Amino acid sequence: MAAEYNVLERARRTGENHEFLLTPGPLTTSKPVKAAMQRDWGSWDQPFIKLTGDICTRLTDMAGGGDDFVCVPLQGSGTFAVEAMLGTMVPRGGHCAVLVNGAYGERIVKILEVMGRCCTILRSPETEAYDVSALDAALSEDTTITHVAAVHCETTTGVLNPLNSIAVVTARHGRALLVDAMSSFAALPIDVRALPCDGLVSSANKCIQAVPGMGFAILRKSALASTAGNAHSLSLDLHDQWLYLEQSGRWRFTPPTHSAAALAVAIDEHADEGGVAGRGGRYASNHSVLVRGMREMGFETLLADAIQSPIITAFLEPADPRFSFQVFYDLLAARGFVIYPGKLTAAPTFRVGTIGAIDAQDIRGLLEAVRSVLSEMGVQDASSARETTAAE
Ligand SMILES: *Cc1c(COP(=O)(O)O)cnc(C)c1O
């Protein structure tokens, strides 16, 4: 029998990571990304101005933006960037249709409500992808809708929404699409010009594999140019941030210098790995090793394979009364694997992220740890005995 895989033991021997964050972010980062934060940068200093410019150019390229789009970075977590994009791009008299099939779609609705923008909610069940025909109908019926907001990978369940069809329908009706690509950008192909969309947001601490502290929006210049005065907030005004960057190369207000430096290294590593295709390929392999191994133990995925992203996977909790998520979580964490609780109300689930600086070998380590934890808990069969959940 193979020795129990224990990340903490290995870390003591090799100086490698002490734990793996199998979460939707912040996630496991590489040593060079962490090492990039050892230097202090002056925000007015030329090297940092150059670093900011390079990051923005390379992120715009990653999105296929060319000269038509610009990357505007923003301090804070991903939600700050979502809120800034909506507040800047949707005018005060605008009307945004929001596609919702999980917590991040709900968050977009909440943001629009807080800032007092008119919104129409188009809900689909959490275990299904968006209903594109409902969007088509809503856009035909209500000509006051100016924008459509959608989440690409809904991290709540890991469902991958049909971004291309949404973009086609939105464009056919002559409306503007804004995308929360937080957990998909850099791992799944997105071309903002081909889609098309007017804006997309993501953050440093997801598939780009840098550290928390900043997000960014990739925005269509021609649309952004007419957004002066739209924003409900001074610090979340991307038009203002854009102008200031264009004029001075500097961020308005204190930039997250160390995060930006880490991001620059993370973008190098992304390119070295083969860009979006290379990164996405590794995540897909992590995901398939995970799902195969978990199914061998009896675990069931919440979603049907056809709509499942390779980013994060929700598993149904085993029906065995000896299973307790908290104990399972703690025993895995003690072995160096940090998983993530579920977010659903419909069925008790837990989630395992397959993004970050981890590979299939690490996932095999996790599977070994899961096996050992189940046996410690006395759980022999990990099946949920609720076979029809995905269809509910
Ligand atoms: C992570 C994430 C966000 C942003 O969350 P923060 O906690 O603010 O970083 C937004 N949308 C999606 C789909 C996400 O996965």
The ligand as a MOL file (V3000), in Angstrom:
LIG
                    3D

  0  0  0     0  0            999 V3000
M  V30 BEGIN CTAB
M  V30 COUNTS 15 15 0 0 0
M  V30 BEGIN ATOM
M  V30 1 C -14.4080 34.8390 -7.0130 0
M  V30 2 C -15.5350 35.3460 -7.8080 0
M  V30 3 C -15.9770 36.6930 -7.7100 0
M  V30 4 C -15.3290 37.7030 -6.8000 0
M  V30 5 O -15.2860 37.3330 -5.4840 0
M  V30 6 P -14.3490 38.1130 -4.4550 0
M  V30 7 O -14.5440 37.3380 -3.2050 0
M  V30 8 O -14.8140 39.5070 -4.3620 0
M  V30 9 O -12.9510 38.0570 -5.0050 0
M  V30 10 C -16.9860 37.1130 -8.5560 0
M  V30 11 N -17.5620 36.2770 -9.4260 0
M  V30 12 C -17.1900 35.0030 -9.5570 0
M  V30 13 C -17.8580 34.1390 -10.5710 0
M  V30 14 C -16.1640 34.4910 -8.7510 0
M  V30 15 O -15.7820 33.2060 -8.8750 0
M  V30 END ATOM
M  V30 BEGIN BOND
M  V30 1 1 1 2
M  V30 2 1 2 3
M  V30 3 2 2 14
M  V30 4 1 3 4
M  V30 5 2 3 10
M  V30 6 1 4 5
M  V30 7 1 5 6
M  V30 8 2 6 7
M  V30 9 1 6 8
M  V30 10 1 6 9
M  V30 11 1 10 11
M  V30 12 2 11 12
M  V30 13 1 12 13
M  V30 14 1 12 14
M  V30 15 1 14 15
M  V30 END BOND
M  V30 END CTAB
M  END
